[in-house]
Amino acid sequence: MRTSECDIVVVGVGGQGVILISNVIGKAALKSGLPVRGAETHGMAQRGGSVLNHLRLGCEYGPLVPAGGADILLALEPAEALRYAHYLSREGVALVNTHQVLPATVTTGKARYPPLDEILAPLRKICKEVKAFDATELAATAGNLQTMNVVMLGALSRYVPLQEETLIEALSESIKTKFIEVNRRAFELGKKEIDAK
Amino acid sequence: MKEYLLGNAAIARGILEAGAGVVTGYPGTPASEIVESVAPFAKKRNLHVEWSVNEKVALEVASGASWAGTRAAATMKHVGLNVAADPFMTLAYTGVSGGLVVIVSDDPFCHSSQNEQDTRRYAQFANIPCLDPADPQEAKDMCVYAFELSEALDLPVLLRPTTRVSHARADVELGGLKERRSNPEFVKDPAKWVMLPAHARPRHTELLKKQERIKAALADVPWNPFVLRGELGVITSGISGLYTEEAIKQLDADISVLRIGTFPPPEELCSEFLQHICTVLVIEELEPVLEEYVERLARLHNPDLSILGKMSGHIPREGEFDSLLVRNAIAQMLDLPQEEVPVLKEADEILPSRPPALCPGCSHRATYYAMRKAFSKDAIFPSDIGCYTLAVRMGTIDTCLCMGASITVASGIRFGGEERDICCSIGDSTFLHAGLPGLLNAAYNKARITVAILDNSTTAMTGHQPHPGTGFTVTGEETSMASINAIARALGADFVEMVDSYDVNGAIETFTRAKKFPGLSVVIAKQSCMITARRAGVRRRPFVVNTENCTGCKKCVQFGCPAIEFEGDSARINALCSGCGVCAQICENKAIEVVE
């Protein structure tokens, strides 16, 4: 018996804007009249650590998505996608930005960063669908690398029970006016990427 | 009107809806955002909001405000209550005037703490009520109620959210804001406010008599709902109630549920519930506080009741829960198969770890580099709590116990007979919080140690809050600026010198002289936190590796800055470089240059 309309885990590296888009989705859910619950990791933004946010749309229970319960894994970084892949349900969908961010354990030569196919292979085996693309490059096309998270938000819009206009409205309320245009472009590019596949 | 609010922001809203006049606290995850969410309203709502020097100060200041007739709240993380425990325990005797709410955020699983202690034990210890919210809405509503309860009982009241309430977000229904009380007044009453033994004894008697009034007051609150169904029952505390409701719905189970949101739990309600069932599973995070109540009540009202919980091994006594863990515990009670927790072993096998690290350009990395060069890795490095603790991989963090313990543990290691060099390290905010007594003790009792005070002019780890050394208050007003240099001298240290963390040779030279000093030496390594500098508009030219000069020795890579990589046979500086220039000083081949 479902206790939530849509369970999402949003993952990435501190500083990529995981909290910002989690909040945009949450606000959009509120605007749509859905009860919504979220849980965040604080303090990792400047320290480049691993970030995991939970988001439950149409839910009135606890904010944590249990392992194996996520309908969607929204991953702003590929290694983080695999690190948290166990949250996905068998019918779940993974949306993955393929642009890697090397952790200090790799840049100082203490660990190896696996190639993309080694990361995506196990991911493809445990869920229904994986859409992987370079959202950072799309953000560059939009005009600002910082909008990568919004590219991913655009991709997500194709999978959540929320209206696109509501998401854009919530997004516009969460960022400075001068950045709205470039973010709308980023959103569109993310959306189109899913439609094209 | 609903808003999508962070739990701590919802609590802040509750403080405003209750018409509080004073809000205090010390930064600490997961409580920091409460004061930060109230601060913007300080002027408009005529509130005094402050970051206090430490939690004991925060609680005492809030007490003073309460005793003057003004509603007040003191906020802190769970270990902060340890610091505030002295006033906390005796406040139960003195009582309050304006409502006093102590808001303490617990951290099950120690996401960002040295331990995962259970604040409900403090409520039992002090004999005062504790409210345990399950979500941001309850946190807000309980906060408003806590002030009323405090005044009705003449007791401080504990509000105890946990990480998954404080840092959760939910749609929250807002109430109206209330003005703070006008005409505050401190009414003299030595029998109540002066805890001499002759006054304390009758106040203790009074406190014990109040326990019945506490039970009566909590009997009718809306946060202890129960549903009677089958003979198997679950009793839960706080957020575990939500996990339980979800699990029961998913299992479609015929289980009676009693959710407890207030401590002490309502005896009549519990007894009625316990008499209806034959087996109970008690689900709560951390300590078996509720379980112990249930055992006691069962002995009186249903001695044949089978009690499952931590004692029986059905529920863990450590870490945090989620709906899957709770679902499995309930399935076990129902003799249903438990679900395996999904785990992807490939992830652990091939992925590099990504722990939080010191930022590119962090002054602490530079300071520790110099410290280690001067003292050598054979020295002992007691340390403390802050961003700098992340330097544990640099080999310069040998201990971390609690706020301020760096200096005192260092002294103790020396007095205990350790002969090697000892250099402890402590941040500026930590030093002002709890380091002053330790440094005074080290001077007074003659500890031959070196104390490195890492002064980056902020309280960084918890979100860059100001402190008395920064010259600004939480509301951004200018104020007096404490001089750590002058303090160290005034406390009795004979060797006190300052260095710029980014001046590697200067720092090594000063640390070397401090090491040789036959007494207590203090080195203040001063350099702005890289993030605060950037936010203030400071822009430094980045650096680049001259691959012709680079010999591939990897000294810069070992420095550990996230901006330094190694590609092919030479080092490479990536886009994260903040321009601190420390790696250029470390390089022995003049292979790192500033980009002109």
Interface residues (C-beta under 8 A of the other chain):
Chain A: M1 T3 V13 G14 S22 N23 G26 K27 A29 L30 P35 V36 R37 G38 A39 E40 T41 H42 G43 M44 Q46 R47 G48 G49 S50 Y61 G62 P63 L64 P66 A67 G68 G69 A79 E80 L82 R83 A85 H86 Y87 L102 P103 A104 T105 V106 T107 T108 G109 K110 A111 R112 Y113 P114 E118 I119 P122 I126
Chain B: K2 E3 Y4 L6 T29 P30 H111 S112 A134 D135 R164 H167 A168 R169 A170 D171 I239 L242 Y243 E245 E246 K249 Q250 D252 D322 S323 L324 L325 R327 E339 V341 P342 V343 L344 E346 A347 I350 L351 P352 S353 R354 P355 P356 A357 L358 C359 C387 L390 M461 T462 G463 I531 K554 V557 Q558 G560 P562 I564 E565 F566 N574
